[in-house]
Amino acid sequence: MNNLRNNIIEWLRKLPPDDPRGYQPKEDFSYEKWFQIGKSFPDITKQLIDLLEEIDINKPTDLTFPIVYALGWIGDLSAANLLSKFMQSPSEFIRYESIASLGRLKALEYFDSIRKILEDRKQTENVRANACIALGNMGHPDSKRVLQNFINDSNPFVAKCADVALGLLK
């Protein structure tokens, strides 16, 4: 089991950095291949959840972002409760990725929490923008109504993402 855990950690560390400002693309990196490898691990969702549960929400590690990111793409709703806790991380990158992951998982029970984050003007534009996209991906019955309130947001990036998110509902 320890060998499996080490292999998963090694795989997670191959994901490019969570801060796009520090990201230098590697020609040989492929998200598709990275996801394929992740999906090949036995019981990957549980393994990722177990790893994330060991991380203090207030002290993100180098594994926090890759775990949250992976759970949003190859995980399932069993990860939603834990992901929702990371919406409160002090790290902007962890907050916006946990929101995006909940949206991709269509975790409808977190619609109101994500809506409140979108409405909170103290959140960064990236966090609010990802909240828009998450609401669009969720396809919640109230997504359209909420997103329409933000297509003319004072922040152009948030407004554009609200518009894009509305397109996801069609």
TAWOGI-V841494 format. One line per field, one symbol per residue. phi: phi as a letter, one per 40 degrees, with the letter a starting at -180 (. if undefined). psi: psi as a letter, one per 30 degrees, with the letter a starting at -180 (. if undefined). A space follows every 50 residues. Layout:
phi=???
psi=???
//
This chain:
phi=.cccdccccccdcccddccdcbcbdccccbcdcccdcdccccfccccccd ccccccdcbdbccdddccccccbbcaccccccdccccbcccdcccccccc cccccfcdcbdcccdccdcccccccccccccdccccccgcdcdcdccccb cbdccdcccccccccccccc
psi=eeeeeeeeeeeeffkllfjffgkjkkfgkkeeeeeeeeffkkheeeeeee eeffkkefikaffeeeeeeeefegaafffeeeeeeffgkfkeeeeeeeee eeeefhiffgeeeeeeeefjfflleeeeeeeeeeeeeegkfgeeeeeffg fglfjeeeeeeeeeeefff.
//
